[in-house]
Amino acid sequence: MKLSVLTENTASGYYTAEHGLSYFIEYAKKITGLIKVKAVIGGFHLMGNNNQTKKTIKYFKEQNITEIFPSHCTKFPALVAFYNEFKIKQVTTGMIFNF
């Protein structure tokens, strides 16, 4: 299941990223006509601090995405890389997000 929430010309979404985060985000921007993505929440499907993780971090920086919340299917080495760059918090049961 994929769910996107649009408010005040920004897009927030919850998804699973088997096909790549940047692809999903660019597609969401294309179909909504929005330019700015504020938050990324979901299963990043990244296993290590490898080239794919580094490209994803670079993409988030280029897009100025500041609210980053990895959940399922994101292994510890990738979480460490995201924490080092963004001081992320991992999604846990019961979390409430206010944007």
C-alpha positions as CSV (number, residue, x, y, z in Angstrom):
1,M,0.0,0.0,0.0
2,K,1.2,3.5,-0.8
3,L,-0.2,6.6,0.8
4,S,0.7,10.2,0.0
5,V,-0.6,13.2,1.9
6,L,-0.5,16.6,0.3
7,T,-0.7,19.9,2.2
8,E,0.2,23.5,1.5
9,N,2.1,22.7,-1.7
10,T,4.3,20.0,0.0
11,A,4.0,16.3,-0.2
12,S,4.5,13.8,2.6
13,G,4.2,10.1,1.9
14,Y,4.4,6.7,3.5
15,Y,5.5,3.9,1.2
16,T,7.7,1.0,0.6
17,A,10.7,1.6,-1.7
18,E,11.5,-1.6,-3.5
19,H,12.1,0.4,-6.7
20,G,14.2,3.1,-5.1
21,L,13.5,6.2,-3.1
22,S,14.5,8.8,-5.6
23,Y,12.3,7.2,-8.3
24,F,9.3,7.1,-6.0
25,I,9.7,10.7,-4.9
26,E,10.2,12.0,-8.4
27,Y,7.2,10.1,-9.5
28,A,5.1,11.5,-6.7
29,K,6.3,15.0,-7.6
30,K,5.4,14.4,-11.2
31,I,1.9,13.2,-10.7
32,T,1.0,15.8,-8.0
33,G,2.7,18.8,-9.7
34,L,4.4,19.7,-6.4
35,I,8.0,20.7,-6.2
36,K,8.9,20.4,-2.5
37,V,8.9,17.1,-0.5
38,K,9.1,17.7,3.2
39,A,9.2,14.2,4.7
40,V,10.1,10.7,3.8
41,I,8.7,8.0,6.0
42,G,8.8,4.3,5.3
43,G,10.8,1.2,4.4
44,F,13.9,2.4,2.6
45,H,15.0,-1.1,1.5
46,L,18.7,-0.2,2.1
47,M,20.9,-2.9,3.4
48,G,24.3,-1.3,4.0
49,N,26.4,1.9,3.8
50,N,27.0,1.2,0.1
51,N,26.7,3.1,-3.1
52,Q,22.9,2.9,-3.2
53,T,22.7,4.4,0.4
54,K,25.2,7.1,-0.5
55,K,23.2,8.1,-3.6
56,T,20.0,8.2,-1.6
57,I,21.6,10.5,1.0
58,K,23.0,12.7,-1.7
59,Y,19.5,12.9,-3.3
60,F,17.9,13.9,0.0
61,K,20.4,16.6,0.5
62,E,20.0,17.9,-3.1
63,Q,16.2,18.0,-2.6
64,N,16.5,19.6,0.8
65,I,14.4,16.9,2.4
66,T,14.7,17.5,6.2
67,E,12.2,15.1,7.8
68,I,13.6,11.6,7.3
69,F,12.1,8.6,9.1
70,P,13.3,5.1,8.0
71,S,11.3,2.1,9.1
72,H,11.2,-1.6,8.0
73,C,13.7,-3.1,5.6
74,T,16.4,-0.6,6.5
75,K,19.4,-2.4,8.0
76,F,21.7,-1.0,10.7
77,P,24.6,0.1,8.5
78,A,22.2,2.2,6.4
79,L,20.6,3.6,9.5
80,V,24.0,4.6,10.8
81,A,24.8,6.4,7.5
82,F,21.4,8.3,7.7
83,Y,22.0,9.1,11.3
84,N,25.4,10.5,10.6
85,E,24.1,12.8,7.9
86,F,20.6,13.8,9.2
87,K,20.4,12.7,12.9
88,I,17.3,10.7,12.0
89,K,14.9,8.9,14.3
90,Q,13.8,5.4,13.3
91,V,10.1,4.9,13.0
92,T,8.6,2.9,15.9
93,T,5.1,1.8,16.8
94,G,3.0,4.6,18.3
95,M,5.0,7.5,16.9
96,I,3.1,10.6,16.1
97,F,4.3,12.9,13.3
98,N,3.4,16.6,13.2
99,F,4.5,18.6,10.2
